């Protein structure tokens, strides 16, 4: 893997459409240089998952994603055996009148051709690769302990086949929406960065990069509204889920599809469903549009 400076990495990421600030570019560079996992925390929609995707594209590496969820365990992350194919294999041996002993027949079942590699194992086998462990805060303590072991050695043991070790450690990016605190042991293994929502100028630049068909005036007006929504409405309340950058992009694209070059009250009210995803939020935004657009 070629060595890039933080600035060169930022330029590569920008070439994929991902615009990051110098701090994020630096910690991503250090993760690559030091071969350490990168743990990204932040509100939903701040670009955590998108960074892993952009790194894979910028470095021309395969992206392997492990989506975490409540109850996930090591089997879903590592491997499983293809039982239907194993049964067919046994039946084929029987049909062929194979004279192998029971032990030899069973041993033939645990061959790599019957192995179903899950994301973590695939990342070790296909290294160099980018392994994205998305929303790790959804998993439990036991799964965290499993991840810590794998990320410490970059190898796993398969009892029937032996040890699988990565020839080159994969680039590992873990994301968390901080619905719960992760254990210190896992955090210490990683480099850490908190991603905030971008400021107005950078979000406008992101919109102009990702949606060049949108008029510049419309992009700036829409982003200005979104920035206000993230800081809270005039009544002092906050939205159930403030819009992220992805929602900003959806909104400006929806407005552009309606032929708008500027943001007006009617179009904003009609397209608010592209921006917020809760009825309470939509009602509050529509009620505040006069002030937001003033």
C-alpha angles and dihedrals in degrees: 000000000000120000116242131184118238090256093050091049090050089052091050091050091048088054088062092049096260112125113194134177121247093260093056092044089052096050091046089051091050091050089055095043096044093037091232127144114257117225114201120191128180146110118308112275098029095116104262097134091038090058092059090048091049093048090052091049094044093050093038092237128141114260115224115188128201110191109204123214139166110293098018113150139185093275092063090048101041119027148306135198122254097238097180091055091045091054091048089050092054092048090050090053091050092048090050090053093240113188096206116134119254090254093052092047092051091047091055089059092068098066126130090251089068095045118110105206115210124204101280093047091045090052091054093046096045098041129181088062140120113253113200114197098191124203095355089174088074091065125079134249094268092056090048089055090051091051091049091055093049094045091050096056106014089222138097133200121231106192094212096045109023133238124343113200128181113247086210121019110251121241102257124202119181120190130199133181087199096241083149136007117267120226118270091235092063093043092051090055091057141059108242135218133169112214117210126194108274122260121253099269094046093046090050088051090050091051092048090049098045097036107029091164090070116095113250093234091052092048093052094045093048094046090050089057092047091050090055092049091054093054093048136267125280091262089066095250130120131224120256087240118007113216119265128211091273090058091048089055092048091050098049091045090051091050090047091051087058089057096251120154092175133035115254132176098251095050093044092052093046094051101039089110088072090057107042129028105201125079091226091053093047092051092049094047093050090049091051099043094100091059094038093054096042 
